[in-house]
Structure formats: structure tokens, C-alpha cells
Amino acid sequence: MDSLSLNLKDFIFIVMQIIIITTVVVTNKTHIGFLQNQNEDLKECIKEMQKIITALRVKVGI
């Protein structure tokens, strides 16, 4: 009976570890998606800033 209890404890521990790992993986995928979107937004922002800088250089005559 003791070995059955130990096996049940081990099974519960393994299931909990699987749940934790799955949660971490899903969370990481969500964060990766968010960061990729943020990266694209930042690239667009930099392009817009480059256009503004170019326009200012033309106005100043550099």
C-alpha cells in the first residue's frame, strides 16, 4: 500500500510539473507574439522618424 501511495504522489507531482511547463510555454509564446508585434511597430516608428529627419535636413540644407 505504501508503494501505491508513493506512486500516486509521484504521478500527481509529474502531472503538476507538466501543467507548470505547459503554462510557461504558452505564456512564452504569447509574449513572443507581443514582442514581435512591438518590434514591427518600432520599425515603423523608426522609418517615420527617418522621414522626419530627412525632411528637416532638406529644410536646413544639410
PyMOL commands that set and color helices and strands:
alter all, ss='L'
color gray80, all
select helices_A, chain A and resi 2-60
alter helices_A, ss='H'
color red, helices_A
deselect
rebuild
show_as cartoon
